């Protein structure tokens, strides 16, 4: 398995409020996480960096005792790490007035040869690319996703909706938050892509898939994703993390 991660401030933002982490562990296991912070001044970057740190530290401590094989056990580990990250960000926002109301999205994956467990909160996404196809494996916690689910707007209309950035669930905003959990069994050669909405607000699924087919290596694919997003204006921070099975 090969892993890669990259981030860029974009063309219009002054600060990068995205954070990410990659951890290569023993026996072919990898831990990936992307957070997209929100909040005034530096609060967004604080929220995302604290969440990434707390999440990875909690996962590494849990994994130190050995990998638990079953999907349910791994889902429980990811859920516990999300709870710890939420508590850390929420507590910091309550203790410091300058951080009041800050929060962050989170999408993370525990990647093993036997399977992949994905957790998400907010509208940062996970995609599985395999067999010349692309599938979004996370569901956005956002207002426009609710409208799409109700049939009030189409996915295409959601991409340009004036309220597309309103999320309905975020880490660190409330004392408790629920994460979605997804178990996958990708085939050899599959690619797992985690990203902030700075990518998906600019590139659609077909474009992402096309770049994947053109770029053989994970580093080249990540650079191509960032490069095209920047070429098309990149109004937001953009972060991509990839695991190639």
Secondary structure by P-SEA (a helix, b strand, c coil): cbbbbbbbcccccccccccbbbbbbccbbbbbbbbbbbcccaaaaaaaaaaaaaaaaaaaaaacccccccaaaaaaaaaaaaaaaaaaaaaaaaaccccccccbbbbbbbccccbbbbbbccccccccccccccccccccccaaaaaaaaccccaaaaaacccccccccccccccbbbbbbbbbbccccbbbbbbcccccccccaaaaaaaaaacccaaaaaaaaaaaaaaaccccbbbbbbbcc
